[in-house]
Amino acid sequence: MTHRILLLSTLLLLVGCRAMPSVEEPAAAPERPLGTDIGYQAPDWELPLLQGEGTLSLSAQRGKVVLVSFWASWCGPCRLEVPALESAWKQYVDKDALFVGVSLDDTREQAEGFLRQNPVSYAAALDIGGRAVGNPWGAMSIPMTVLIDKQGVVRQKHIGYTPSALKNLLVQVDELMKE
């Protein structure tokens, strides 16, 4: 008899649980592998800033579209791209975007000298010789520009500079800000 009551109680409990509406938790976003290729979750990095003190961390920029430009003082096309990025940056200052210039120079003095000649108001960081970030990101030819979306996913990589290529990248920045 006790066995029947226990069985009946268990059955009622199971039926009762099914009849109750269930609240499903939203599915978690699928994890993306870490990497520097398009479609991968950008690995974090932290570099010293060239303007003032402090560091810049990529992961701290989540929620913003990040345009990263790898450059060096000795790079001819970089001398064209950096001022063009500065002009473009003025359109994005108050938006959910961040431009970051990453110098791959061998010394802080080289990078600072370049920035004295080509001042920028967007963030500029130093990766001495490209060892910490530039090399792992494949910045062997520069300038190299990388677009990272608000979730930290690499969405575009471009090597070289032309005004039309920058225009196309800025269109992509605008589209990513809408996502």
C-alpha positions as CSV (number, residue, x, y, z in Angstrom):
1,M,0.0,0.0,0.0
2,T,2.8,2.4,0.9
3,H,4.5,1.6,-2.4
4,R,1.2,2.5,-4.3
5,I,0.9,5.9,-2.5
6,L,4.5,6.7,-3.2
7,L,4.1,5.8,-6.8
8,L,0.8,7.8,-7.1
9,S,2.4,10.8,-5.4
10,T,5.4,10.7,-7.7
11,L,3.1,10.5,-10.8
12,L,1.0,13.4,-9.6
13,L,4.2,15.4,-9.0
14,L,5.5,14.7,-12.4
15,V,2.1,15.5,-14.1
16,G,1.8,18.6,-12.0
17,C,5.3,19.8,-13.0
18,R,4.5,19.3,-16.7
19,A,1.3,21.3,-16.4
20,M,3.1,24.3,-14.9
21,P,4.4,26.7,-17.5
22,S,8.1,26.5,-17.9
23,V,10.4,29.5,-18.1
24,E,13.3,28.9,-20.4
25,E,16.5,30.8,-20.0
26,P,17.7,32.4,-23.2
27,A,20.3,30.3,-25.0
28,A,23.8,31.6,-24.4
29,A,25.6,32.9,-27.4
30,P,27.8,30.2,-28.9
31,E,31.4,30.5,-27.9
32,R,33.7,31.5,-30.7
33,P,37.3,30.4,-30.8
34,L,39.9,33.0,-30.0
35,G,41.9,34.1,-33.0
36,T,42.9,37.0,-35.2
37,D,41.1,35.8,-38.3
38,I,37.7,37.2,-39.5
39,G,34.9,35.6,-37.5
40,Y,37.0,34.8,-34.5
41,Q,36.8,36.3,-31.0
42,A,39.6,38.8,-30.8
43,P,42.2,37.8,-28.1
44,D,42.7,40.5,-25.5
45,W,45.7,42.6,-25.3
46,E,46.9,45.5,-23.2
47,L,49.4,48.1,-24.4
48,P,50.9,51.3,-23.0
49,L,49.4,54.5,-24.3
50,L,51.6,57.0,-26.2
51,Q,49.5,59.9,-25.0
52,G,50.0,60.3,-21.3
53,E,50.1,57.5,-18.8
54,G,48.2,54.3,-18.6
55,T,47.3,51.4,-20.8
56,L,44.7,50.4,-23.3
57,S,43.0,47.0,-23.1
58,L,41.0,45.6,-26.0
59,S,38.6,43.7,-23.8
60,A,37.7,46.9,-21.9
61,Q,36.3,48.2,-25.2
62,R,33.4,45.7,-25.5
63,G,30.2,47.4,-26.5
64,K,32.1,49.6,-29.0
65,V,33.1,49.0,-32.6
66,V,36.9,49.2,-32.5
67,L,39.0,50.1,-35.5
68,V,42.7,49.2,-34.9
69,S,45.3,50.5,-37.2
70,F,48.8,49.1,-37.0
71,W,51.5,51.6,-38.1
72,A,55.1,52.6,-37.8
73,S,57.1,55.8,-38.2
74,W,59.1,54.5,-41.1
75,C,56.0,53.4,-43.1
76,G,55.2,55.6,-46.1
77,P,51.6,54.7,-46.5
78,C,51.1,55.1,-42.7
79,R,52.0,58.8,-43.1
80,L,48.9,59.1,-45.3
81,E,46.6,56.9,-43.4
82,V,47.2,58.3,-39.9
83,P,46.0,61.9,-40.8
84,A,43.1,60.4,-42.7
85,L,42.0,58.4,-39.7
86,E,42.3,61.5,-37.5
87,S,39.9,63.3,-39.9
88,A,37.5,60.4,-39.9
89,W,37.7,59.9,-36.1
90,K,36.1,63.3,-35.6
91,Q,32.8,61.9,-36.9
92,Y,32.9,59.1,-34.3
93,V,34.1,60.7,-31.1
94,D,30.7,60.7,-29.5
95,K,29.5,57.4,-30.9
96,D,29.9,53.7,-29.9
97,A,33.2,53.4,-31.7
98,L,36.9,53.7,-30.9
99,F,39.8,54.2,-33.1
100,V,43.2,52.9,-31.9
101,G,46.5,53.4,-33.5
102,V,49.1,50.8,-32.6
103,S,52.7,51.8,-33.3
104,L,55.0,48.9,-34.1
105,D,58.1,51.1,-33.8
106,D,61.2,49.8,-32.0
107,T,61.3,52.7,-29.5
108,R,58.8,54.9,-27.8
109,E,60.9,57.9,-29.1
110,Q,60.3,56.9,-32.7
111,A,56.5,56.6,-32.2
112,E,56.3,59.9,-30.2
113,G,58.3,61.7,-32.9
114,F,55.9,60.5,-35.6
115,L,52.9,61.6,-33.5
116,R,54.4,65.0,-33.0
117,Q,54.4,65.4,-36.8
118,N,51.1,63.6,-37.2
119,P,49.1,64.4,-34.0
120,V,46.0,62.3,-33.3
121,S,43.1,62.7,-30.8
122,Y,42.2,59.0,-31.0
123,A,44.0,56.5,-28.8
124,A,47.5,55.6,-29.7
125,A,49.4,52.7,-28.1
126,L,52.9,51.3,-28.4
127,D,53.7,47.7,-29.2
128,I,57.5,47.8,-29.3
129,G,58.6,46.0,-32.5
130,G,55.2,44.4,-32.8
131,R,56.1,41.6,-30.4
132,A,53.1,41.6,-28.1
133,V,50.2,42.3,-30.6
134,G,51.5,43.1,-34.1
135,N,53.2,39.8,-34.8
136,P,50.4,37.6,-33.4
137,W,47.9,39.6,-35.4
138,G,49.9,39.1,-38.6
139,A,50.8,42.8,-39.0
140,M,53.8,42.1,-41.2
141,S,52.7,44.5,-43.9
142,I,51.4,47.9,-42.7
143,P,49.3,49.8,-42.4
144,M,47.0,47.0,-41.4
145,T,43.5,47.9,-40.2
146,V,41.3,45.6,-38.2
147,L,37.6,46.1,-37.4
148,I,36.2,44.4,-34.3
149,D,32.5,44.5,-33.5
150,K,30.8,45.3,-30.2
151,Q,31.0,41.7,-29.1
152,G,34.8,41.5,-29.7
153,V,34.6,39.5,-33.0
154,V,37.1,40.3,-35.8
155,R,34.9,41.4,-38.7
156,Q,37.4,42.8,-41.2
157,K,41.2,43.0,-41.9
158,H,42.7,45.3,-44.5
159,I,46.3,45.8,-45.5
160,G,47.5,49.1,-47.1
161,Y,45.9,52.5,-47.4
162,T,43.9,54.2,-50.1
163,P,41.2,56.8,-49.5
164,S,38.6,54.5,-51.0
165,A,39.6,51.6,-48.8
166,L,39.2,53.8,-45.7
167,K,35.8,55.0,-47.0
168,N,34.7,51.3,-47.2
169,L,36.0,50.6,-43.7
170,L,34.1,53.5,-42.3
171,V,30.9,52.3,-44.0
172,Q,31.5,49.0,-42.2
173,V,32.0,50.8,-38.9
174,D,28.6,52.5,-39.4
175,E,27.0,49.2,-40.2
176,L,28.5,47.5,-37.2
177,M,27.4,50.3,-34.9
178,K,23.8,49.5,-35.9
179,E,24.1,45.9,-34.8
